[in-house]
């Protein structure tokens, strides 16, 4: 099974750019993938209503790991019922 087929929600997000996915709660989630220049690590930042939640953020050693993890995080946020899930890279 390909990685893309495992994450149909994120595949939709990727194909439509930074489009929002709507759920049922009043809290929005934004996931931002960025590289940390001081360490070379990649970080998936989890923002709830534009406030960084460091406990839900993820650090990765490479870009592919960060992207795959962001896909899983977006899918999970959608399943948890967040009102809006957006992914930026």
C-alpha positions in Angstrom: 0.0 0.0 0.0 1.4 3.4 -0.9 1.8 6.1 1.7 -0.5 8.4 -0.3 -3.3 5.9 -0.3 -2.9 5.6 3.5 -3.7 9.3 3.9 -6.6 10.3 1.5 -7.5 13.4 3.5 -4.0 14.8 3.2 -3.8 13.8 -0.5 -6.9 16.0 -0.9 -5.2 18.8 1.0 -2.1 18.6 -1.2 -4.0 18.6 -4.4 -6.0 21.6 -3.5 -3.1 23.6 -2.0 -3.7 25.0 1.5 -7.4 24.4 1.5 -9.3 24.0 4.8 -11.1 20.8 5.8 -14.1 21.4 8.0 -15.1 19.3 11.1 -17.5 19.7 13.9 -15.8 21.6 16.8 -15.2 25.3 17.1 -11.4 25.0 17.3 -9.3 25.4 14.2 -6.0 23.6 13.7 -3.1 24.7 11.4 -0.1 22.5 10.8 3.0 24.3 9.6 6.1 22.4 8.4 9.3 24.2 8.7 13.0 23.6 9.0 14.9 24.7 12.0 18.2 26.3 10.7 20.0 26.0 14.1 19.6 22.2 14.3 18.7 21.1 10.8 15.6 19.4 12.1 12.2 19.6 10.6 9.2 20.6 12.8 5.5 20.2 12.3 4.0 23.0 14.3 0.5 22.5 15.7 -1.5 25.7 16.1 -4.9 25.8 17.8 -6.8 29.0 17.0 -3.5 30.5 15.9 -1.7 29.6 19.2 1.3 27.3 19.1 0.7 24.1 21.1 4.3 22.8 21.6 3.1 19.6 23.2 1.3 18.6 20.0 4.2 19.7 17.7 6.5 17.1 16.2 10.2 17.1 15.4 11.6 15.1 12.6 15.1 14.3 11.2 14.1 14.8 7.6 11.6 16.5 5.4 9.8 13.3 4.3 9.2 12.2 7.9 7.8 15.7 8.7 5.5 15.6 5.7 4.2 12.0 6.4 3.7 12.9 10.1 1.8 16.1 9.1 -0.5 14.0 7.0 -1.2 11.7 9.9 -1.7 14.7 12.3 -4.1 16.3 9.9 -6.1 13.1 9.6 -6.2 12.7 13.3 -7.3 16.3 13.9 -10.1 15.9 11.4 -11.2 12.6 13.1 -11.1 14.4 16.5 -13.6 16.9 15.1 -11.6 20.1 14.9 -13.6 22.7 12.9 -10.8 23.5 10.4 -7.6 21.7 9.6 -5.1 23.4 7.3 -1.6 22.2 6.4 1.1 24.6 5.2 4.6 23.5 4.1 
